[in-house]
């Protein structure tokens, strides 16, 4: 049990420090917000048309409008 706990702490701290800088996502610019809103609206439209694959792509793009 102690070994597992120690391993979890070591791996957890490495993962925390390995995260990329996402500070720009905490305060997205206006174009980023607008792009996210457009992707979300498109995703909603595709859901209404029952185009599940395309709607999933649009919703995922709304979460990361920088790509």
N, C-alpha and C positions, 0 to 999 in steps of 0.2 A: 504494500500500500504506500509506503514512504517513497519507494522508487518511482511509482506512478505519479505521485504528487510532485516530486522533484522534476521528473520529466515534463509534466504538464506546465510547471512554472518556467522551465527553461525554454520550451517550445513557444509558450505564450509570449514571453518577453521578446523572443526573436521575431515573432510575427508582428508584434506591435511596432517594433523598430523597423521592420521591413516594408511597412506600408508606404505607398507613394504619397507625395505631397498633394493633397486635395483641397488646399485652402481656397483655391479659385472657385471651387464648387460650393463652398459655404456661402459665398456672396456672388452669385453668377451675374454676369453683365446682362444688359437688356437684350442684346441679340441672342444670348444663350437662353434666356427665359422665353423669348418669342419662338425660338426654334423648338424648345421643349413643348410649348403649347401647341405648335403646329403638328408635331409628331403625335401628341396625345389626341388631338382632334381627329387626325387621320386614323389613328388606332381605333377610336370610338366608331368612326364611320365604317371601317372594315368589320368591326364586330357586328354592327347592324346589318351588314351585307353577308354575314356568316363566313367571312374570309379569315379564318383563325390564324393561319400561318403569317399572313401579311400583317394582321393586327398585332400579333406578338412582336414582330420586328419593329413596328412603329412604336409600341409601348416601351420596348427596350431602348430604342433610340431617344425617346423622351426623357429617359433617366440619365442618358449620357449624351447631351446635345453637341459635345465637342468633336465627336467623330463623324 
